[in-house]
Amino acid sequence: MGRTTTRLSRRLALHRTAGAPRKHLQEEHGIIVDRKTLEENTEILTCGEERRLAIPEALYIKEMNPALNQQTDNLQVYSVL
């Protein structure tokens, strides 16, 4: 999930080589990520106006509460000097 202006084919290629979808599929399901798996498990949320897409997307994410949509890698806390 996530809003992007990157073409779907490029985004799937990126997910196949790195990122949360690849990590999740390998660690939780023992699946080697391929294009077909990503295509079959991708849902595209559309909205008539691109600038309004953030609202239905936020509601969808809140309702689904997916573990995959959480930022957990490379989180760092910086202390103020």
Rosetta silent file (secondary structure, phi, psi, omega in degrees, C-alpha in Angstrom):
SEQUENCE: MGRTTTRLSRRLALHRTAGAPRKHLQEEHGIIVDRKTLEENTEILTCGEERRLAIPEALYIKEMNPALNQQTDNLQVYSVL
SCORE:     score description
SCORE:     0.000 S_00000001
   1 L     0.000  152.200  176.984    0.000    0.000    0.000 S_00000001
   2 L   142.325  146.104 -178.479    1.097    3.500   -0.522 S_00000001
   3 L   -84.031  135.299  179.600    0.664    6.390   -2.850 S_00000001
   4 L  -152.608  153.345  173.728    3.159    6.690   -5.652 S_00000001
   5 L  -103.640    2.502  176.898    3.512    8.301   -9.039 S_00000001
   6 L   -72.873  140.910  177.808    5.856    5.522  -10.149 S_00000001
   7 L   -62.026  146.972 -176.126    4.436    3.239  -12.822 S_00000001
   8 H   -55.768  -43.114 -178.505    3.134   -0.056  -11.488 S_00000001
   9 H   -60.323  -39.960  178.754    5.646   -2.142  -13.449 S_00000001
  10 H   -70.157  -41.273 -179.290    8.562   -0.200  -11.943 S_00000001
  11 H   -63.864  -41.433  177.879    7.107   -0.312   -8.426 S_00000001
  12 H   -65.416  -38.361  177.635    6.647   -4.089   -8.598 S_00000001
  13 H   -62.645  -40.412  178.110   10.218   -4.485   -9.836 S_00000001
  14 H   -65.360  -42.486  178.761   11.448   -2.476   -6.844 S_00000001
  15 H   -66.054  -30.040 -179.801    9.391   -4.560   -4.412 S_00000001
  16 H   -69.968  -29.426 -176.769   10.725   -7.738   -5.972 S_00000001
  17 H   -96.853  -23.766 -178.077   14.328   -6.764   -5.234 S_00000001
  18 L  -163.790  168.834  173.797   13.961   -5.031   -1.858 S_00000001
  19 L   103.850  178.020 -174.304   11.520   -3.607    0.641 S_00000001
  20 H   -61.249  -42.937  179.963    8.783   -4.713    2.985 S_00000001
  21 H   -59.532  -44.351  179.336    6.806   -6.938    0.564 S_00000001
  22 H   -63.208  -48.224 -178.950    9.883   -9.019   -0.261 S_00000001
  23 H   -59.934  -45.359 -179.362   10.957   -9.247    3.364 S_00000001
  24 H   -61.539  -50.122 -177.804    7.449  -10.187    4.531 S_00000001
  25 H   -61.901  -38.960 -179.579    6.931  -12.895    1.920 S_00000001
  26 H   -72.680  -47.262 -174.728   10.324  -14.449    2.587 S_00000001
  27 H   -76.678  -39.174 -175.287   10.279  -14.284    6.390 S_00000001
  28 H   -90.695  -28.932 -173.848    6.603  -14.995    7.097 S_00000001
  29 H  -123.381   -5.218 -179.552    5.661  -17.311    4.246 S_00000001
  30 L    64.362   29.299 -176.943    8.946  -18.694    2.924 S_00000001
  31 L  -102.052  130.789  171.649    8.063  -17.440   -0.552 S_00000001
  32 L   -80.830  124.538 -172.794   10.665  -16.295   -3.038 S_00000001
  33 L   -71.462  130.270  173.246    9.205  -13.136   -4.525 S_00000001
  34 L  -133.752  169.518 -175.583    8.410  -13.149   -8.213 S_00000001
  35 H   -59.614  -44.211 -177.576    6.503  -10.859  -10.516 S_00000001
  36 H   -60.376  -44.574  179.335    3.408  -13.090  -10.699 S_00000001
  37 H   -60.915  -44.018  179.207    3.039  -13.244   -6.902 S_00000001
  38 H   -64.177  -44.125 -179.982    3.296   -9.469   -6.637 S_00000001
  39 H   -62.101  -42.396 -178.571    0.786   -8.896   -9.441 S_00000001
  40 H   -69.310  -21.671 -176.745   -1.718  -11.331   -7.935 S_00000001
  41 L  -112.731   20.656  178.438   -1.474   -9.683   -4.523 S_00000001
  42 L  -106.823  129.507  176.464   -1.559   -6.040   -5.593 S_00000001
  43 L  -117.030  131.601 -178.776   -4.705   -4.023   -5.192 S_00000001
  44 L  -106.123  122.621  177.203   -4.977   -0.631   -6.826 S_00000001
  45 L   -95.862  125.225 -179.063   -7.138    1.975   -5.136 S_00000001
  46 L  -118.551  158.553 -179.831   -8.382    4.618   -7.531 S_00000001
  47 L  -147.992  146.490 -178.314  -10.144    7.901   -7.071 S_00000001
  48 L   -56.033  -36.283 -179.896  -11.568   10.350   -9.584 S_00000001
  49 L  -121.426  124.497 -176.520   -9.193   13.099   -8.510 S_00000001
  50 H   -57.221  -37.890 -177.276   -5.580   12.312   -7.661 S_00000001
  51 H   -68.542  -18.457  178.356   -5.403   15.033   -5.009 S_00000001
  52 H   -95.539   -2.368 -177.630   -8.300   13.389   -3.136 S_00000001
  53 L   -61.577  -31.825 -177.562   -6.779    9.912   -3.204 S_00000001
  54 H   -58.580  -33.042 -177.697   -5.103   10.385    0.189 S_00000001
  55 H   -69.701  -56.607  178.675   -8.468   10.336    1.993 S_00000001
  56 H   -63.675  -31.036  178.136   -9.835    6.970    0.769 S_00000001
  57 H   -65.279  -44.528  179.247   -6.329    5.518    1.016 S_00000001
  58 H   -62.353  -41.642  178.857   -6.014    6.575    4.676 S_00000001
  59 H   -65.760  -39.741  178.618   -9.457    5.131    5.472 S_00000001
  60 H   -63.719  -45.810  179.727   -8.589    1.877    3.699 S_00000001
  61 H   -63.469  -41.285  179.098   -5.308    1.557    5.604 S_00000001
  62 H   -62.755  -43.190 -179.072   -7.037    2.309    8.907 S_00000001
  63 H   -67.341  -43.388 -176.470   -9.708   -0.321    8.229 S_00000001
  64 H   -79.231  -30.312 -178.620   -7.296   -3.016    7.030 S_00000001
  65 L    45.199   55.242 -176.010   -4.545   -2.225    9.596 S_00000001
  66 L   -74.959  136.753  176.372   -1.932   -4.146    7.589 S_00000001
  67 H   -66.104  -28.862 -177.818    1.324   -5.083    9.283 S_00000001
  68 H   -68.685  -20.508 -175.771    3.019   -4.657    5.915 S_00000001
  69 H   -93.516   13.917 -178.815    2.211   -0.944    5.792 S_00000001
  70 L  -102.314  137.454  177.852    4.169   -0.056    8.920 S_00000001
  71 L   -82.323  112.714 -179.264    7.590    1.555    8.827 S_00000001
  72 L  -127.333  -16.329 -179.633    9.836   -0.591   11.001 S_00000001
  73 L   -89.052  143.658  173.632   13.196   -0.682    9.210 S_00000001
  74 L    58.457   31.332  175.631   15.906    1.894    9.767 S_00000001
  75 L   -80.932  131.002 -179.254   14.030    3.846   12.397 S_00000001
  76 L  -133.644  142.923  176.354   16.404    6.046   14.320 S_00000001
  77 L  -107.875  125.111  179.465   15.904    8.435   17.184 S_00000001
  78 L  -100.842  129.725  177.917   18.146   11.443   17.156 S_00000001
  79 L   -86.658  146.046  179.754   18.918   13.150   20.422 S_00000001
  80 L   -84.712  127.596 -179.823   19.000   16.912   20.491 S_00000001
  81 L   -86.218    0.000    0.000   22.399   18.247   21.451 S_00000001
